[in-house]
């Protein structure tokens, strides 16, 4: 008996699982690259002491950023509709 090699799995369930997995990987990679590539703009910055009654209190610094990630769904839609 010889082993037969297929390019795609012959069973329908395995093929569906493979295609869904590939779509998830492509989508997550696209989102990660958009996040890493996106220039972020600092909208607001605040700092304050966690507990002002203690001398050794931790200082908390918060940044509010905004960037193209808010338009991610539009970018994905545009790429999908190009095909």
Secondary structure, 3 states (H helix, E strand, C coil): CCCCCCCCCCCHHHHHHHHHHHHHHHHHHHHHHHHHHCCEEEEEEEEEECCCCCCCCCEEEEEEEEEHHHHHHHHHHHHHHHC
